[in-house]
Amino acid sequence: MRAKRWFSLSGLKTLVKKLVRVDDSPKRIARGVAIGVFWGILPTFGFAILFSLPTAVLLRANKFSAILGTFVANPFTTPFIYAFEYKIGQLVLRATPLPFSWSLFRLENLLNLSRSLLVGSFLLATGMTLLTYFLTFGIALGYRRKRSLKATSSKMTRDLQR
């Protein structure tokens, strides 16, 4: 018996199909995914879903797609996301990198680290949110149009056969 891979391209395609088939407008679906990605990228340490649901309700977004969007951050991607956010924050704040040592865990050093992380995470989350919104909206809209054309063409074929 073969073990099923945790992540595969076909699994990603299936997830995208389920997402665009949600019975909601492409705008609300895209808004939900963007909200989920925003909270998923911020260092919320496992509470992204709890933050994304009220935000989705407040901004009238699709709640299911908001939950799916938070999964951009998972145990495999989070270390890379946080490291990238920290680097962005360092560049923006022009902070000097701190070499690893046990003194890194002193309060003043942790404050410097967290400042860079927060600035970088906010900038990355904002950029990824905009990118995600437009990509998801385009995919959902394209899927709906394709499905509508397919339904129209099959109806015309049935009418011609009669």
Summary of the structure (lengths in Angstrom):
residues: 162
radius of gyration: 20.8
end to end distance: 49.8
largest distance: 81.7
contacts: 462
relative contact order: 0.14
helix: 75%
strand: 0%
